[in-house]
Amino acid sequence: MKAMRLARVWGSLVLASCLAGCATEVDLRGVHENTTALVRQQSERHLSVDARMQQLHDRLGQFAPAHAETKRRVTQLTTAVDGIRVQLQRLQADVQETLRRAQRSAGKGEDVSAAQWEELQRRLNDLEQQLHAISPAM
């Protein structure tokens, strides 16, 4: 862009020099004024483009910290959800095992102890509380 502008200026000057022998003073002044106007317009456009680029750069800079914070929170939430998922799988395995014992013991007249059921209920409540604590953050 800068090289093109310089080429135009030099081209105009060379053309003006070549035409100097056969052009009138008014014509030469017009060429000079046109060349000066073109150089000024190019400078203004260049400054305008630079200002717009700086504005865009500044706006992108404002989003970078928010993006980093969001990325960090997503990582934390993913880790928390993965931990709860593992606990739920363990709880499901415990419930299945307790149901199998209950079915086996039903024929023998044995019941699953109230303590076992209370322990399963407590663990389920703990997991529900953890899920509720995470859900508002999402």
Summary of the structure (lengths in Angstrom):
residues: 138
radius of gyration: 39.5
end to end distance: 48.3
largest distance: 123.9
contacts: 309
relative contact order: 0.06
helix: 90%
strand: 0%
